[in-house]
Amino acid sequence: MIEHLLEHIDRLIQQRPVCKEVLESYRELASLMKKVEPEPQDIRFEDRLKDMKKEEGFPLFSREDIPVDLEASSELFAKFIEHLSNTEREDRDGLKKVLEKSKSDSGWTDSLFKTVLRKDDKALSKTGKEVDLDPATLSFLAQVALRPSLYALRDAASDRIDKEHWNYGYCPVCGSEPDMACFAKTGKRYLHCELCGQEWAYHRLKCPFCRNEEHKTLGYFEAEQEEGLRVDFCRQCMKYLKTVDKRVFEEAAPMELENLATIHLDMLANEHGFK
């Protein structure tokens, strides 16, 4: 899977040179994932419980209780920090403090993971100040370190959900919000989970965040000279979602890479007042 991801990164760098810096940085992290094999988690469900969750709109897991391999994730996180702290990054001093903290306190990294999974911004900000590192950077590295375990869990749970008929704007696996959307070759719209990467079908003209269906308050704007990329927005909740039209591309990249390769669209959406 990692080799496939690296191939997509290299192809995107060739096709979109403007994204080279951010994709090359992510490539370094992805390369470190090769030897990490998370332990499979026991996710057996009774059919009755699974059906009840679906009928009542509950995901299989909550973010706080999602079963991940914290040991494998901690090992990967340490590799990330050690590698990055030896580069010429401006925040390398903070990264070295993170490395020292994680080595001196065996429970520090686990606590960070749980903070990120809870989306506890206040606790994350406090942790960032303790090690002089931007909380956003800390959160990103923690989430990437969790990905092999989360993706393994997602794949194992895939046959327990109905991805085509889940009529909610949050992930059927972990309950997280989408960070991207795409139009499949069929024209159907799919949302992509910000945490576990699950994709599920969703209404084309409906805000996944506030469920608004008023066409007058829903819209989109396209990226200049970038066919197949656009930003969908809702004026009711003022949230947005970057969207990739896979019908335009001969080969679409995984959504996690498209999310990185379209950071300029986040900036553009923010400039328009969307969040």
N, C-alpha and C positions, 0 to 999 in steps of 0.2 A: 504493500500500500504506500509506504514512504517513497519507494523508487518512482512510483507513478506520480506522486505529488511533486517530487523533484523535477520530473520531466515537464510537468505543467508549469512549474515556476520558470524553468529555463525558456520555455516557449513564450510565456507571457512577457518576459524580459525582452525577448527579441521583437515581439509584436508591439509592445508599449514601453519604449525606452524611458518614458517619463516616470515609470513606476520602479525603475531599476533599483534604486537605493533601498526602498522598503522591502522589495521582494528578495533582494540579496541577503538582507538581514534576517528575513524569515527563513531563507534557505539554510542559513547556518544553524538555526534552531531545529529545523526539520531533519537535518543530517544527524543531529544528536539523538533523534528519536529511534534510529534504526535498531539499536540493541535493547530497547526497552520493551518488555513483553508483560503487560499487566496480567495479574491472575484473574481468571474468569470468575465473575460474581454469580452467586446463586440467585436467580430471579424467577423462581417458579411461582406461578399464580394459579389459584383455583379458577376454573372457567367462570364460576359464578361471580367472583370478585372482579375479574377482568371485565365481564359484561356490565357489572354494576358501575364500575368506574367510567366506562364509556358512556353509558346511559345518563349518568349524572354530570358528565363533563369534567371528570377528574383525570389528570394524567397518571401514568403508571407509577411515577415517583414524584415527590416534591424535591425541589433543589436542595433543601436542607438535609434530606434523608437519602439522597441518591447514593447507591452503593458503588463506590469507586475504590480502586487499589491505591490507597494513600502512600504506601511504601514505595511502589514503582513511580508514582507521581513525584514524591519527594526526591527520589534518586535523579529523576530527569530535571527537576527544578534546580538541584545543586549543580548539575552539569551546565545548565543554561547560565547560571550566575557565575560560575567559575570561568567559563569561556568569555562571557561578556566583560567581566571585570579585568580581563587581561587585554582588552582592546583599547583603542584611543577614544572611546566614548567620553563625552563630557560628564556623564553621571557615574563613571567607573568607581569613584570613591564611595558613593552610596551603595553600589553593587557589592563592593568589598565588605561593607558593613553588614549587608544582608547575608553574605557568605559566612562571615564570622558569627553572626547571630544564629544562623541555622545550624552551624557546627557546635556551638556552645549550648544551645537549647534544643533538645531533640523534639520537643513538642511545638516549636515555633512555626515550622513550615506547615504542619497539620492545622494549626490554628489559623494560619493565613488562608489555606485552602477552604476551610469552613467559613471564614469571613467572606471570601469571594463567592462561594456557593450561596450564602445567605443574601448576597448583594447588600451587605452592611457598609454603606459608604462612610459612615462616621468612624467605625472601627478601622476601616481600611486607611482612611486619612490619618488616623492616630498612628497606625503601624508605619505608614510612609514617613511621618515626621521622625519617628524613633530611629530610622535608618537613613534619613536624609535622601529619600528616593521618591520620585513622583508616584503617587498612589496609582495613577493610570498605568504606569510602566509595571509596577508591582502586580497589579491585577492581570494585565495582559500576559506576563510571564507565567503567573500561576495558572491561568486558564489554558495556556498552551501546554504546560506540563501535565495538566489533567486530561488533555485531549485523547491520548492513546487509550486510557482507561474508559473515558466517556464514550468514545467511538466504538470500543469493543462492547460496551453495555448496550449502546444503541442498536448495533447489529444483532446482538443476541435477543433484543426485545422487539425487533422489527416485525416478526410474525405474530405478535400479540396485540398489534394495533391496526386500525383501519385507516390508513393514510389518505384514502380517497374520500372518506366521508366524515372526517373529523372537522366539525363546523365551528371551530374556535380559533381565536387569534393567538393562542399559545400552544406550545409544543405538547403533543400527545404522550411523549416519553417523560419529559422532566418539568413541564409547565413553564418553561422560559419563553420570553418574547422572541420574535424573529429579528434578525439583524440584516437580512437580505430577502429579496423575492426574485422569482424568475418566471418567465413564460416558457413552458416546454415546447417541443416541436409541434405538439398538438394545439398549442395556443392556450392550454390550461395554465392557470396561475398556481405557483407553489411558493410556500414560505419556508425559510431556512432558519432553524433554531440557533440562537446565539451561543448556546452552551454545548449541546451534544451533537449538533449538526444534522438532526433529523429534518426531513422535508415532508411537508404535507400539503394537500390541495386546499385552496381557499378561494372564496368569491373574488372575481376580478374587480368588482366595484363595491368594495366594503373595506373600511379601515380595520385592521386587525387589533388596533390598540383601544379604540372606543366603540367599535362596531357601527360607526356612522355609515349610512347608505345614501345620504342626500348627495346626489350628483353635483349640485351646485357648490358644495363645500369640499369636494374631492377633485384632485387634479394631479398634474405631473408636469415636469419640465425635463427636457432632454439635454444631454451633454453636447456641447458644440463639437462638431466634427468627430463624434464618437457614436456611430450608429450602433444601436442595440443596447445602449446604456441610458437609463433615465432615473429620475427621482419621483416617486409617488408621494403625495402629501395629503394631509387632512387639515382643513382650516378649523375644524371643530376642536380637536385636541392639540393641534399644531405639531403633530409628529410626522415623521417621514420614513420612507423605506426605499433604499436603493434597489433598482430592479434591472436584471439582465434578461434580455430577450434572446433565448437560445436559438430561435429560428433564424437569427441573423448570422450566427457564428457556425463555421464548419465544425469546430470542436470547442465546446465550452469548458472553462476551467472549473474546478470545484469551487463552491460558493465561498469557502473560507479564504481562498486566494483572491477571488473577485472582490471580496470585502476589503482586502488590503490594497488591491490595485485601483480602487475607486475612492481612496481617501479624499481626493480633491472634490468629489461630489458631496461628501460630508461637510466640507468647508463651505461649499456653495449653498447647501441647504441651511446651514447655520446662519449664513449671511442674509438669507431670506426670512429668518426668524423661526425656522423649524428646529425641532430638537429630537 
